[in-house]
Amino acid sequence: MDSYPGSGSDRTSNPSSPDFKVHYSADYNRGIFDNRLPYAPVSFTISDPGPQFGNITHPTVYDGYGNGYRADAGGWVSLAYNQSLDVWEQVQWNSLLDNGPGVPTGGYEEIVWNPCGPLNPVGSHSVIAPYEYKNTSLPVGDYTFIGFSRPDLGGCTDDSYEWPWSHLEGSETDAFYIRSMHRMFIEAEMSAASFRPVYFWDSTQFTGRPSVHGGLSSTLHPLQMRT
């Protein structure tokens, strides 16, 4: 069982939001990329040269409070960093999320994993609330991520069997990197003389064919650009 990191989407200005998915190695090696494992347990580590996380020898481990971050029904683990709490929150997209009158449906919601147990024979995710991505302000530098598929974290609260994790072997991604950079805002104004054509339909335009009149004509207007 292999895990492969996906790129985080730019869901707000500066969120940290990696995505993971898990495949059977045999599928992935044959180019079968759409057979992801639903509810697969995943963990990951982060290291950096600064004070935010552990170093390369002793990286910080995030494993979903010991249960693993569990993939959703589509086989994706989507995470978002809440820097104020130093926790990674799991989210999923809900295309039917009601955003109120006059607002298109759809949005992210935070989810948590409910492990299987005597009163819950099949583990499942519970929705906490609609999710708003949070900006981060990590110190400048390179952050090293390594993802792990963790069948050893697959199990029920009473340590009973949860299919199929005990039959699989874990794996890890190659290290991948996220670079934190601080933006520099400079107030300035730039004006550049230019022209842009404005096109309109001219029904009196002669096309050269006696029975056909009309065509696009253009006029030029000055354009001022400011930043």
CYANA upper distance limits for C-alpha pairs under 8 A (distance plus 0.5 A):
  1 MET  CA     22 VAL  CA      7.37
  1 MET  CA     23 HIS  CA      6.34
  1 MET  CA     24 TYR  CA      5.09
  1 MET  CA     25 SER  CA      5.78
  1 MET  CA    149 SER  CA      7.25
  1 MET  CA    168 LEU  CA      7.07
  1 MET  CA    169 GLU  CA      6.39
  1 MET  CA    170 GLY  CA      5.98
  1 MET  CA    171 SER  CA      6.42
  2 ASP  CA     22 VAL  CA      6.18
  2 ASP  CA     23 HIS  CA      5.98
  2 ASP  CA     24 TYR  CA      6.68
  2 ASP  CA     25 SER  CA      6.18
  2 ASP  CA    148 PHE  CA      8.25
  2 ASP  CA    149 SER  CA      6.67
  2 ASP  CA    170 GLY  CA      7.24
  2 ASP  CA    171 SER  CA      5.45
  2 ASP  CA    172 GLU  CA      6.75
  2 ASP  CA    173 THR  CA      7.83
  3 SER  CA     20 PHE  CA      7.26
  3 SER  CA     21 LYS  CA      6.17
  3 SER  CA     22 VAL  CA      4.82
  3 SER  CA     23 HIS  CA      6.83
  3 SER  CA     42 VAL  CA      8.45
  3 SER  CA    147 GLY  CA      7.08
  3 SER  CA    148 PHE  CA      6.62
  3 SER  CA    149 SER  CA      5.93
  3 SER  CA    171 SER  CA      7.13
  3 SER  CA    172 GLU  CA      6.46
  3 SER  CA    173 THR  CA      6.43
  4 TYR  CA     20 PHE  CA      6.26
  4 TYR  CA     21 LYS  CA      6.03
  4 TYR  CA     22 VAL  CA      6.81
  4 TYR  CA     23 HIS  CA      8.48
  4 TYR  CA    147 GLY  CA      7.74
  4 TYR  CA    172 GLU  CA      8.42
  4 TYR  CA    173 THR  CA      6.32
  5 PRO  CA     18 PRO  CA      7.66
  5 PRO  CA     19 ASP  CA      6.27
  5 PRO  CA     20 PHE  CA      4.92
  5 PRO  CA     21 LYS  CA      6.97
  5 PRO  CA    147 GLY  CA      7.42
  5 PRO  CA    173 THR  CA      7.72
  6 GLY  CA     18 PRO  CA      7.00
  6 GLY  CA     19 ASP  CA      5.26
  6 GLY  CA     20 PHE  CA      6.01
  6 GLY  CA     21 LYS  CA      7.84
  7 SER  CA     18 PRO  CA      6.36
  7 SER  CA     19 ASP  CA      6.60
  8 GLY  CA     16 SER  CA      7.67
  8 GLY  CA     17 SER  CA      5.25
  8 GLY  CA     18 PRO  CA      4.86
  8 GLY  CA     19 ASP  CA      6.30
  9 SER  CA     17 SER  CA      7.24
  9 SER  CA     18 PRO  CA      8.33
 10 ASP  CA     14 ASN  CA      7.75
 10 ASP  CA     15 PRO  CA      7.41
 11 ARG  CA     15 PRO  CA      7.40
 11 ARG  CA    133 TYR  CA      7.41
 12 THR  CA    133 TYR  CA      6.86
 12 THR  CA    134 LYS  CA      7.96
 12 THR  CA    135 ASN  CA      7.56
 13 SER  CA    135 ASN  CA      6.98
 14 ASN  CA    134 LYS  CA      8.21
 14 ASN  CA    135 ASN  CA      5.30
 14 ASN  CA    136 THR  CA      6.31
 14 ASN  CA    137 SER  CA      8.26
 15 PRO  CA     80 ALA  CA      7.57
 15 PRO  CA     81 TYR  CA      7.62
 15 PRO  CA    133 TYR  CA      7.01
 15 PRO  CA    134 LYS  CA      6.35
 15 PRO  CA    135 ASN  CA      5.18
 15 PRO  CA    136 THR  CA      6.13
 16 SER  CA     80 ALA  CA      6.26
 16 SER  CA     81 TYR  CA      5.98
 16 SER  CA    135 ASN  CA      8.10
 16 SER  CA    136 THR  CA      7.25
 17 SER  CA     78 SER  CA      7.49
 17 SER  CA     79 LEU  CA      5.79
 17 SER  CA     80 ALA  CA      4.88
 17 SER  CA     81 TYR  CA      6.94
 18 PRO  CA     78 SER  CA      6.83
 18 PRO  CA     79 LEU  CA      6.26
 18 PRO  CA     80 ALA  CA      7.53
 19 ASP  CA     76 TRP  CA      7.43
 19 ASP  CA     77 VAL  CA      6.05
 19 ASP  CA     78 SER  CA      4.99
 19 ASP  CA     79 LEU  CA      6.74
 20 PHE  CA     42 VAL  CA      8.42
 20 PHE  CA     76 TRP  CA      6.40
 20 PHE  CA     77 VAL  CA      5.48
 20 PHE  CA     78 SER  CA      7.04
 20 PHE  CA    147 GLY  CA      8.07
 21 LYS  CA     36 ARG  CA      7.14
 21 LYS  CA     37 LEU  CA      8.18
 21 LYS  CA     71 ALA  CA      7.74
 21 LYS  CA     75 GLY  CA      6.39
 21 LYS  CA     76 TRP  CA      5.38
 21 LYS  CA     77 VAL  CA      6.63
 22 VAL  CA     36 ARG  CA      6.11
 22 VAL  CA     37 LEU  CA      6.14
 22 VAL  CA     40 ALA  CA      7.28
 22 VAL  CA     75 GLY  CA      7.25
 22 VAL  CA     76 TRP  CA      8.13
 22 VAL  CA    149 SER  CA      7.30
 23 HIS  CA     27 ASP  CA      7.31
 23 HIS  CA     28 TYR  CA      6.80
 23 HIS  CA     33 PHE  CA      7.93
 23 HIS  CA     35 ASN  CA      7.09
 23 HIS  CA     36 ARG  CA      5.45
 23 HIS  CA     37 LEU  CA      6.37
 24 TYR  CA     28 TYR  CA      6.84
 24 TYR  CA     35 ASN  CA      8.45
 24 TYR  CA     36 ARG  CA      8.11
 24 TYR  CA     37 LEU  CA      8.09
 25 SER  CA     29 ASN  CA      6.47
 26 ALA  CA     30 ARG  CA      6.88
 27 ASP  CA     31 GLY  CA      6.89
 27 ASP  CA     32 ILE  CA      5.41
 27 ASP  CA     33 PHE  CA      7.48
 27 ASP  CA     35 ASN  CA      7.84
 28 TYR  CA     32 ILE  CA      5.71
 28 TYR  CA     33 PHE  CA      6.28
 36 ARG  CA     74 GLY  CA      7.53
 36 ARG  CA     75 GLY  CA      5.43
 36 ARG  CA     76 TRP  CA      8.27
 37 LEU  CA     71 ALA  CA      8.04
 37 LEU  CA     74 GLY  CA      8.21
 37 LEU  CA     75 GLY  CA      5.55
 38 PRO  CA     71 ALA  CA      6.01
 38 PRO  CA     72 ASP  CA      6.27
 38 PRO  CA     73 ALA  CA      5.40
 38 PRO  CA     74 GLY  CA      6.32
 38 PRO  CA     75 GLY  CA      4.66
 38 PRO  CA     76 TRP  CA      7.98
 39 TYR  CA     70 ARG  CA      5.34
 39 TYR  CA     71 ALA  CA      4.69
 39 TYR  CA     72 ASP  CA      5.98
 39 TYR  CA     73 ALA  CA      6.90
 39 TYR  CA     75 GLY  CA      6.99
 40 ALA  CA     69 TYR  CA      8.46
 40 ALA  CA     70 ARG  CA      5.82
 40 ALA  CA     71 ALA  CA      5.67
 40 ALA  CA     75 GLY  CA      7.72
 40 ALA  CA    149 SER  CA      7.86
 40 ALA  CA    150 ARG  CA      8.16
 40 ALA  CA    151 PRO  CA      7.83
 40 ALA  CA    154 GLY  CA      8.21
 41 PRO  CA     67 ASN  CA      7.74
 41 PRO  CA     68 GLY  CA      5.14
 41 PRO  CA     69 TYR  CA      5.93
 41 PRO  CA     70 ARG  CA      5.03
 41 PRO  CA     71 ALA  CA      7.05
 41 PRO  CA    149 SER  CA      6.70
 41 PRO  CA    150 ARG  CA      5.81
 41 PRO  CA    151 PRO  CA      6.72
 41 PRO  CA    153 LEU  CA      6.84
 41 PRO  CA    154 GLY  CA      6.77
 42 VAL  CA     63 ASP  CA      7.39
 42 VAL  CA     68 GLY  CA      5.54
 42 VAL  CA     69 TYR  CA      5.51
 42 VAL  CA     70 ARG  CA      6.69
 42 VAL  CA     71 ALA  CA      8.03
 42 VAL  CA     77 VAL  CA      8.29
 42 VAL  CA    147 GLY  CA      7.72
 42 VAL  CA    148 PHE  CA      6.17
 42 VAL  CA    149 SER  CA      5.26
 42 VAL  CA    150 ARG  CA      5.85
 43 SER  CA     61 VAL  CA      7.93
 43 SER  CA     62 TYR  CA      6.25
 43 SER  CA     63 ASP  CA      4.91
 43 SER  CA     64 GLY  CA      7.58
 43 SER  CA     68 GLY  CA      6.14
 43 SER  CA     69 TYR  CA      6.74
 43 SER  CA    147 GLY  CA      6.53
 43 SER  CA    148 PHE  CA      5.71
 43 SER  CA    149 SER  CA      7.11
 43 SER  CA    150 ARG  CA      7.17
 44 PHE  CA     61 VAL  CA      6.55
 44 PHE  CA     62 TYR  CA      6.05
 44 PHE  CA     63 ASP  CA      7.15
 44 PHE  CA    145 PHE  CA      7.32
 44 PHE  CA    146 ILE  CA      5.97
 44 PHE  CA    147 GLY  CA      4.74
 44 PHE  CA    148 PHE  CA      6.10
 45 THR  CA     59 PRO  CA      6.40
 45 THR  CA     60 THR  CA      5.90
 45 THR  CA     61 VAL  CA      5.03
 45 THR  CA     62 TYR  CA      6.59
 45 THR  CA    144 THR  CA      8.40
 45 THR  CA    145 PHE  CA      6.13
 45 THR  CA    146 ILE  CA      5.87
 45 THR  CA    147 GLY  CA      7.14
 46 ILE  CA     53 PHE  CA      6.94
 46 ILE  CA     54 GLY  CA      7.39
 46 ILE  CA     59 PRO  CA      6.02
 46 ILE  CA     60 THR  CA      5.84
 46 ILE  CA     61 VAL  CA      7.30
 46 ILE  CA    143 TYR  CA      7.10
 46 ILE  CA    144 THR  CA      5.94
 46 ILE  CA    145 PHE  CA      5.27
 46 ILE  CA    146 ILE  CA      7.35
 47 SER  CA     53 PHE  CA      6.00
 47 SER  CA     54 GLY  CA      5.43
 47 SER  CA     55 ASN  CA      5.28
 47 SER  CA     56 ILE  CA      5.82
 47 SER  CA     58 HIS  CA      8.20
 47 SER  CA     59 PRO  CA      5.25
 47 SER  CA     60 THR  CA      6.87
 47 SER  CA    143 TYR  CA      6.34
 47 SER  CA    144 THR  CA      5.70
 47 SER  CA    145 PHE  CA      7.39
 48 ASP  CA     52 GLN  CA      7.75
 48 ASP  CA     53 PHE  CA      6.47
 48 ASP  CA     54 GLY  CA      6.86
 48 ASP  CA     55 ASN  CA      5.96
 48 ASP  CA     56 ILE  CA      7.39
 48 ASP  CA    141 GLY  CA      7.93
 48 ASP  CA    142 ASP  CA      6.82
 48 ASP  CA    143 TYR  CA      5.39
 48 ASP  CA    144 THR  CA      6.80
 49 PRO  CA     54 GLY  CA      8.47
 49 PRO  CA     55 ASN  CA      6.57
 49 PRO  CA     56 ILE  CA      8.45
 49 PRO  CA    141 GLY  CA      8.02
 49 PRO  CA    142 ASP  CA      8.19
 49 PRO  CA    143 TYR  CA      8.47
 50 GLY  CA     55 ASN  CA      8.39
 50 GLY  CA    139 PRO  CA      8.06
 50 GLY  CA    141 GLY  CA      8.23
 52 GLN  CA    138 LEU  CA      8.08
 52 GLN  CA    139 PRO  CA      8.07
 53 PHE  CA     59 PRO  CA      7.29
 53 PHE  CA     60 THR  CA      6.23
 54 GLY  CA     58 HIS  CA      6.09
 54 GLY  CA     59 PRO  CA      4.64
 54 GLY  CA     60 THR  CA      5.38
 55 ASN  CA     59 PRO  CA      5.55
 55 ASN  CA     60 THR  CA      8.26
 62 TYR  CA     88 TRP  CA      8.31
 63 ASP  CA     67 ASN  CA      7.10
 63 ASP  CA     68 GLY  CA      5.17
 63 ASP  CA     69 TYR  CA      6.76
 64 GLY  CA     68 GLY  CA      5.07
 64 GLY  CA     69 TYR  CA      5.40
 66 GLY  CA    153 LEU  CA      7.47
 67 ASN  CA    113 TRP  CA      8.44
 67 ASN  CA    115 PRO  CA      8.18
 67 ASN  CA    153 LEU  CA      6.12
 67 ASN  CA    154 GLY  CA      7.61
 68 GLY  CA    150 ARG  CA      7.60
 68 GLY  CA    153 LEU  CA      6.44
 68 GLY  CA    154 GLY  CA      8.16
 69 TYR  CA     77 VAL  CA      7.35
 69 TYR  CA     90 GLN  CA      7.91
 69 TYR  CA    113 TRP  CA      8.15
 70 ARG  CA     77 VAL  CA      7.03
 70 ARG  CA    113 TRP  CA      7.17
 71 ALA  CA     75 GLY  CA      5.47
 71 ALA  CA     76 TRP  CA      5.37
 71 ALA  CA     77 VAL  CA      5.09
 72 ASP  CA     76 TRP  CA      5.99
 72 ASP  CA     77 VAL  CA      6.93
 72 ASP  CA     92 GLN  CA      8.11
 72 ASP  CA    125 HIS  CA      8.17
 77 VAL  CA     90 GLN  CA      7.68
 77 VAL  CA     91 VAL  CA      8.38
 78 SER  CA     90 GLN  CA      6.27
 78 SER  CA     91 VAL  CA      6.12
 78 SER  CA     92 GLN  CA      7.06
 79 LEU  CA     88 TRP  CA      6.52
 79 LEU  CA     89 GLU  CA      6.01
 79 LEU  CA     90 GLN  CA      5.00
 79 LEU  CA     91 VAL  CA      6.46
 80 ALA  CA     88 TRP  CA      5.93
 80 ALA  CA     89 GLU  CA      5.72
 80 ALA  CA     90 GLN  CA      6.87
 80 ALA  CA     91 VAL  CA      7.74
 80 ALA  CA    133 TYR  CA      7.53
 80 ALA  CA    134 LYS  CA      8.39
 81 TYR  CA     86 ASP  CA      7.69
 81 TYR  CA     87 VAL  CA      6.57
 81 TYR  CA     88 TRP  CA      5.02
 81 TYR  CA     89 GLU  CA      6.76
 81 TYR  CA    134 LYS  CA      7.92
 81 TYR  CA    136 THR  CA      8.11
 82 ASN  CA     86 ASP  CA      6.25
 82 ASN  CA     87 VAL  CA      5.91
 82 ASN  CA     88 TRP  CA      6.50
 82 ASN  CA     89 GLU  CA      7.42
 82 ASN  CA    134 LYS  CA      6.92
 82 ASN  CA    136 THR  CA      8.11
 83 GLN  CA     87 VAL  CA      7.26
 83 GLN  CA    136 THR  CA      6.67
 89 GLU  CA    110 GLU  CA      7.42
 89 GLU  CA    111 ILE  CA      8.40
 90 GLN  CA    110 GLU  CA      6.27
 90 GLN  CA    111 ILE  CA      6.22
 90 GLN  CA    112 VAL  CA      7.36
 91 VAL  CA    108 TYR  CA      6.79
 91 VAL  CA    109 GLU  CA      5.92
 91 VAL  CA    110 GLU  CA      4.85
 91 VAL  CA    111 ILE  CA      6.06
 91 VAL  CA    131 TYR  CA      7.82
 92 GLN  CA    108 TYR  CA      6.02
 92 GLN  CA    109 GLU  CA      6.13
 92 GLN  CA    110 GLU  CA      7.08
 92 GLN  CA    111 ILE  CA      7.50
 93 TRP  CA    106 GLY  CA      7.84
 93 TRP  CA    107 GLY  CA      6.28
 93 TRP  CA    108 TYR  CA      5.01
 93 TRP  CA    109 GLU  CA      7.00
 94 ASN  CA    106 GLY  CA      6.03
 94 ASN  CA    107 GLY  CA      6.04
 94 ASN  CA    108 TYR  CA      6.44
 94 ASN  CA    109 GLU  CA      7.49
 95 SER  CA    105 THR  CA      6.77
 95 SER  CA    106 GLY  CA      4.43
 95 SER  CA    107 GLY  CA      6.78
 96 LEU  CA    105 THR  CA      5.94
 96 LEU  CA    106 GLY  CA      5.62
 96 LEU  CA    107 GLY  CA      8.32
 97 LEU  CA    105 THR  CA      5.79
 97 LEU  CA    106 GLY  CA      5.06
 97 LEU  CA    107 GLY  CA      6.30
 97 LEU  CA    108 TYR  CA      8.49
 98 ASP  CA    104 PRO  CA      8.32
 98 ASP  CA    105 THR  CA      5.69
 98 ASP  CA    106 GLY  CA      7.25
 99 ASN  CA    103 VAL  CA      6.23
 99 ASN  CA    104 PRO  CA      7.26
 99 ASN  CA    105 THR  CA      6.27
 99 ASN  CA    106 GLY  CA      7.79
107 GLY  CA    130 PRO  CA      7.71
107 GLY  CA    131 TYR  CA      8.19
108 TYR  CA    130 PRO  CA      6.45
108 TYR  CA    131 TYR  CA      5.81
108 TYR  CA    132 GLU  CA      7.90
109 GLU  CA    127 VAL  CA      7.22
109 GLU  CA    128 ILE  CA      7.66
109 GLU  CA    129 ALA  CA      6.09
109 GLU  CA    130 PRO  CA      4.53
109 GLU  CA    131 TYR  CA      4.95
109 GLU  CA    132 GLU  CA      8.49
110 GLU  CA    127 VAL  CA      6.42
110 GLU  CA    128 ILE  CA      5.98
110 GLU  CA    129 ALA  CA      6.22
110 GLU  CA    130 PRO  CA      6.70
110 GLU  CA    131 TYR  CA      5.97
111 ILE  CA    125 HIS  CA      6.54
111 ILE  CA    126 SER  CA      5.93
111 ILE  CA    127 VAL  CA      5.00
111 ILE  CA    128 ILE  CA      6.13
111 ILE  CA    129 ALA  CA      8.28
112 VAL  CA    125 HIS  CA      5.91
112 VAL  CA    126 SER  CA      5.94
112 VAL  CA    127 VAL  CA      7.19
112 VAL  CA    128 ILE  CA      7.74
113 TRP  CA    123 GLY  CA      7.74
113 TRP  CA    124 SER  CA      6.40
113 TRP  CA    125 HIS  CA      4.99
113 TRP  CA    126 SER  CA      6.91
114 ASN  CA    123 GLY  CA      6.00
114 ASN  CA    124 SER  CA      5.86
114 ASN  CA    125 HIS  CA      6.29
114 ASN  CA    126 SER  CA      7.41
115 PRO  CA    120 ASN  CA      8.09
115 PRO  CA    122 VAL  CA      8.00
115 PRO  CA    123 GLY  CA      5.09
115 PRO  CA    124 SER  CA      7.32
115 PRO  CA    155 GLY  CA      7.90
115 PRO  CA    156 CYS  CA      6.09
115 PRO  CA    157 THR  CA      6.75
116 CYS  CA    120 ASN  CA      5.48
116 CYS  CA    121 PRO  CA      5.58
116 CYS  CA    122 VAL  CA      5.43
116 CYS  CA    123 GLY  CA      4.70
116 CYS  CA    124 SER  CA      8.18
116 CYS  CA    155 GLY  CA      7.81
116 CYS  CA    156 CYS  CA      5.09
116 CYS  CA    157 THR  CA      6.77
116 CYS  CA    162 GLU  CA      8.25
117 GLY  CA    121 PRO  CA      6.00
117 GLY  CA    122 VAL  CA      8.07
117 GLY  CA    123 GLY  CA      8.33
117 GLY  CA    156 CYS  CA      5.61
117 GLY  CA    157 THR  CA      5.62
117 GLY  CA    158 ASP  CA      6.44
117 GLY  CA    160 SER  CA      8.15
118 PRO  CA    158 ASP  CA      7.72
123 GLY  CA    156 CYS  CA      8.40
138 LEU  CA    180 SER  CA      6.93
139 PRO  CA    180 SER  CA      7.22
139 PRO  CA    181 MET  CA      8.38
140 VAL  CA    179 ARG  CA      7.90
140 VAL  CA    180 SER  CA      5.38
140 VAL  CA    181 MET  CA      5.74
140 VAL  CA    182 HIS  CA      7.18
141 GLY  CA    179 ARG  CA      6.19
141 GLY  CA    180 SER  CA      5.82
141 GLY  CA    181 MET  CA      7.54
142 ASP  CA    177 TYR  CA      6.92
142 ASP  CA    178 ILE  CA      6.29
142 ASP  CA    179 ARG  CA      4.89
142 ASP  CA    180 SER  CA      6.82
143 TYR  CA    177 TYR  CA      6.00
143 TYR  CA    178 ILE  CA      5.69
143 TYR  CA    179 ARG  CA      6.62
143 TYR  CA    180 SER  CA      8.14
144 THR  CA    175 ALA  CA      6.83
144 THR  CA    176 PHE  CA      6.31
144 THR  CA    177 TYR  CA      5.18
144 THR  CA    178 ILE  CA      7.16
145 PHE  CA    175 ALA  CA      6.13
145 PHE  CA    176 PHE  CA      5.82
145 PHE  CA    177 TYR  CA      6.52
145 PHE  CA    178 ILE  CA      8.29
146 ILE  CA    172 GLU  CA      7.37
146 ILE  CA    173 THR  CA      6.22
146 ILE  CA    174 ASP  CA      6.87
146 ILE  CA    175 ALA  CA      5.39
146 ILE  CA    176 PHE  CA      7.05
147 GLY  CA    172 GLU  CA      6.02
147 GLY  CA    173 THR  CA      5.73
147 GLY  CA    174 ASP  CA      8.36
147 GLY  CA    175 ALA  CA      8.39
148 PHE  CA    170 GLY  CA      7.58
148 PHE  CA    171 SER  CA      6.30
148 PHE  CA    172 GLU  CA      4.78
148 PHE  CA    173 THR  CA      6.97
149 SER  CA    170 GLY  CA      5.59
149 SER  CA    171 SER  CA      5.92
149 SER  CA    172 GLU  CA      6.70
150 ARG  CA    154 GLY  CA      7.80
150 ARG  CA    169 GLU  CA      8.46
150 ARG  CA    170 GLY  CA      5.82
150 ARG  CA    171 SER  CA      7.99
151 PRO  CA    165 TRP  CA      5.22
151 PRO  CA    166 SER  CA      6.94
151 PRO  CA    168 LEU  CA      6.90
151 PRO  CA    169 GLU  CA      7.06
151 PRO  CA    170 GLY  CA      6.41
152 ASP  CA    165 TRP  CA      7.51
152 ASP  CA    166 SER  CA      7.46
152 ASP  CA    170 GLY  CA      8.24
154 GLY  CA    162 GLU  CA      6.92
154 GLY  CA    165 TRP  CA      6.16
154 GLY  CA    166 SER  CA      7.98
155 GLY  CA    159 ASP  CA      6.38
155 GLY  CA    160 SER  CA      6.86
155 GLY  CA    161 TYR  CA      6.48
155 GLY  CA    162 GLU  CA      5.53
155 GLY  CA    165 TRP  CA      8.26
156 CYS  CA    160 SER  CA      5.88
156 CYS  CA    161 TYR  CA      7.20
156 CYS  CA    162 GLU  CA      6.85
161 TYR  CA    166 SER  CA      8.22
162 GLU  CA    166 SER  CA      7.99
163 TRP  CA    167 HIS  CA      8.47
164 PRO  CA    168 LEU  CA      7.53
188 ALA  CA    227 THR  CA      7.22
189 GLU  CA    226 ARG  CA      6.22
189 GLU  CA    227 THR  CA      5.86
190 MET  CA    225 MET  CA      7.25
190 MET  CA    226 ARG  CA      5.61
190 MET  CA    227 THR  CA      6.42
191 SER  CA    224 GLN  CA      6.56
191 SER  CA    225 MET  CA      5.82
191 SER  CA    226 ARG  CA      6.08
192 ALA  CA    223 LEU  CA      8.48
192 ALA  CA    224 GLN  CA      6.50
192 ALA  CA    225 MET  CA      6.43
193 ALA  CA    222 PRO  CA      7.62
193 ALA  CA    223 LEU  CA      6.92
193 ALA  CA    224 GLN  CA      6.50
193 ALA  CA    225 MET  CA      8.35
194 SER  CA    222 PRO  CA      6.30
194 SER  CA    223 LEU  CA      5.67
194 SER  CA    224 GLN  CA      7.30
195 PHE  CA    220 LEU  CA      6.58
195 PHE  CA    221 HIS  CA      6.05
195 PHE  CA    222 PRO  CA      5.02
195 PHE  CA    223 LEU  CA      5.79
196 ARG  CA    220 LEU  CA      6.16
196 ARG  CA    221 HIS  CA      6.17
196 ARG  CA    222 PRO  CA      7.03
196 ARG  CA    223 LEU  CA      6.95
197 PRO  CA    218 SER  CA      6.34
197 PRO  CA    219 THR  CA      5.98
197 PRO  CA    220 LEU  CA      5.02
197 PRO  CA    221 HIS  CA      6.90
198 VAL  CA    218 SER  CA      5.83
198 VAL  CA    219 THR  CA      5.85
198 VAL  CA    220 LEU  CA      6.69
198 VAL  CA    221 HIS  CA      7.71
199 TYR  CA    216 LEU  CA      6.81
199 TYR  CA    217 SER  CA      6.11
199 TYR  CA    218 SER  CA      4.85
199 TYR  CA    219 THR  CA      7.18
200 PHE  CA    216 LEU  CA      6.09
200 PHE  CA    217 SER  CA      6.03
200 PHE  CA    218 SER  CA      6.73
201 TRP  CA    214 GLY  CA      7.49
201 TRP  CA    215 GLY  CA      6.19
201 TRP  CA    216 LEU  CA      5.19
201 TRP  CA    217 SER  CA      6.71
202 ASP  CA    214 GLY  CA      5.86
202 ASP  CA    215 GLY  CA      5.91
202 ASP  CA    216 LEU  CA      6.35
202 ASP  CA    217 SER  CA      6.57
203 SER  CA    213 HIS  CA      6.61
203 SER  CA    214 GLY  CA      4.34
203 SER  CA    215 GLY  CA      6.86
204 THR  CA    213 HIS  CA      6.65
204 THR  CA    214 GLY  CA      5.98
205 GLN  CA    213 HIS  CA      6.19
205 GLN  CA    214 GLY  CA      5.14
205 GLN  CA    215 GLY  CA      6.39
206 PHE  CA    212 VAL  CA      7.88
206 PHE  CA    213 HIS  CA      5.60
206 PHE  CA    214 GLY  CA      6.86
206 PHE  CA    215 GLY  CA      8.44
207 THR  CA    212 VAL  CA      6.91
207 THR  CA    213 HIS  CA      6.23
207 THR  CA    214 GLY  CA      7.36
207 THR  CA    215 GLY  CA      7.90
208 GLY  CA    212 VAL  CA      8.24
209 ARG  CA    213 HIS  CA      8.03
